[in-house]
Structure formats: C-alpha cells, structure tokens
Amino acid sequence: MSLQMEHGAELLGLDSRGVRAACRAVDREIEAGTMPGAVLAVVHRGREWIYAKGDADPDPKRPVPVRKDTRFDSASLTKVVALLPLVLTLIDEGILTLSTPVSSWLPQFGVPGKDELTVGQLLTHTSGLQADMDLHSHGWSRDQMWNAVMDAPLQRKPGMEAIYSDIGYLVLGRLVEKALGIPLDEAARTRVFEPLGMKDAVFSPLLISREYIAATEYDSLHDGHLCGVVHDEKARALGGVCGHAGLFVTADDLIRYAKMWMAGGIVPEDSPDALNGKDPRRVLSKAAVEASTRSHTVGIPGAYRGLGWVLKGDRMDASGDWMSGRSYGHTGFTGTSLWIDPEHEMAVILLTNRVYGGRNTSVSQLRIQVHNALIAAVSGEQAI
C-alpha cells in the first residue's frame, strides 16, 4: 500500500510524507472501528488521485470491500452538491434573486413573520427556522409532512443568528421544483450531474447491487443495515429526494464537482462535452461562484457562511489548521466531506460510512488531520 501512496504523491505533485500521513490517518480510524471503510480523493492543480480502504459493508457473511467507485450516502453534501447549484443557476437565469421572498413561490410558507423570508436567508441558514423536525414517526402522509415543513414557525428573528437548518433546505428544494416545474432529482441530473459527467450521482433509493454501495446504520424496519436507502429519516420518509439529504455519490463524482468550482463554474476539461470537441460550457457563472464563497453573515456571532458553503472560521469549519482563509466546504452526517482551498489549488474529499455501527463515532478530527497533512504536503515542509 505504501507504493500506492508514493504513486499518489508523485501523481499529485505533493510531498510523499504528507500523502502517507493522510492515508495512515484514515487507516488508523478504520482499525479503531470509527468506520468500516473510506475513500479519500485529492485534487491538486487539476491532477487527481483516489485512495480506498476498508469495507463498504463488513457483514461477516457477505463482506463488501470499499472500491474507488463505491457510492456513499452523502447526507448534507446534498445541500451544496445538488440543491445549491440549482438555486444559483436560477439566479444566473434571472428567475430568482437572493432577495426573492420564498412566499412569492410558495404561498403556504408565507404566514405572518415568514412572509418576507428570502432565498438568501435560507441559503445562509439565517432565516430563523428551526434546525430539525420529526417528520417520520407520526404516521403522517407525505402531504402532511410537507404541510408541517411549510408551517414550521420561526425560532429566531431572521438575519440575527445562524441556525443550521435542514428545514430551510427542504423548503428551498420545493421552491426549485416549483420554479423549474420538474422534480428535484431530474433537475439535478439534467442541469448539474450530466453536464459535469457525474455519472454515478443519484438520489435514494438506489436500485443497484449492494457491492457498489456503502452501507450505513442498522434499521429494524429494514431488518438490516441501510444500503442504497438514505440514512436521514426525514428524507427517507419523504421518498428519498430532498434538498437537504438523499444524494448518493462516488469520489469521482465529487472530483468533477469540485473541479467545476475550482474553475470558476466551467465544466472540467474531461467532461463528456469537452471530450466530444464542444466548447467549454458553464454550469455556474463566475459571479455565482465568487458570491457563494464569500461571507454573507458579517456581524452574526460565530457565523462565517457563504451561499450554502461553510467558510474558514465558521463554528462548523472542518478545514483544519493549514488550509487558507479562502477555503470552503461542507460535511455530511454519515461521515462525508468536501473541502476546497483555492489558494493551494486543492480539493479534499473524504467519504466514510461512520454511522454503520451507530451515531456515537466521529470523523471530525480525522478530517482535520487529513486536511493538515495534505496542505503540508503542498509545500513539502512537513517534518519527518
């Protein structure tokens, strides 16, 4: 395996000590039982490398090893990989603005107190909506669940505090569907995934062999570990296609997505369009990329958030110690993360199924260790 790491360092143009340190940090957590398996993917100056280790499903009767093309439940990465670009394209096309009242598209949402809440406030988690809500345990119909989401009261005055809210992104998902007139998964597929060549990105449930999917938590209703079914209970109850969770991806999918952001919204050169000789196309405008990765929460204590993205210095920042002040990213509850550092021309993707054994394990320190080691490898100044 050391030869694989050496090859990765050479391929990426990084100091081999840093690449080895990042991979060994992953190995240690697998050996400690934090998660059964993981895929680490790195993009550096346009070059990419993937490291896969452990099990997608450690079931002793039918173990499934992690592969480079294993699909992982991305959890809240759905917010920035599927929903965010759809909202931004609607702004690019003049259909929405950051100041558009949500109630202008979803009248039921606009009860007194929420009637002037904006698209921008939902994107930045500054709407004042509650963080979460139990939708799955009441035996409600899908219509009843959506009514509860739309009728959710404010917990804080809008614009005064950042409350990380799944509810806000559920609402945004519905708004996108209303604006485009098509389901969210179809919109993401046609407007984001297909142009970028994200061929394995798909919403739950997945109707493919379990050997290509990382299993997550044991669920008694499924009489086994969830595999190809979204882990998030709200998304599962609503059918698996939501703005806050439900997307399954491979490392290669996220590499392509990260490259688009690193290129200022342009489709990567190895996309299907580019390979067919077509002119480079944009998924997002350069203006949308720049606006999304600067702070929109100035003056709000503990918050440093872009549009969708977590920025350096936010209370949910997982970039580590060495990434630059321009870095941005997002995490997912199942043990996933995507972090981009424009200054060091690097993107780091970590996909794990850390909830396989329950919800008590954490990969928060692993993310920091991996990010630190890889950024140290850029300069080659890591200590021996």
ABEGO torsion letter per residue (X at the ends): XAAAAAAAAAAAGBBAAAAAAAAAAAAAAAAAGABABBBBBBBBGGBBBBBBBEBABABAABBBBBBAABBBBAEAAAAAAAAAAAAAAAAAAGABBAABBAAAABAAABBBGAAABBAAAAAAGAAGBBABBBAAAAGBBAAAAAAAAAABBBABBBGABBBBBAAAAAAAAAAAAAAAGBBAAAAAAAAAAAAAGBAABBBOBBBBBAAABBBBBBBAAAGEBBBGBBABAAAAAAGGBBAABGBBBBAAAAAAAAAAAAAGGBBBAABAAAAAGBBBBBABBAAAAAAAABBAABGBBGBBBBBGBBBBGBAABAAEAABBAABBBBBBAAGBBBBBBAAAGBBBBBBBBAAAAEAABBAAAAAAAAAAAAAAAAAGABBX
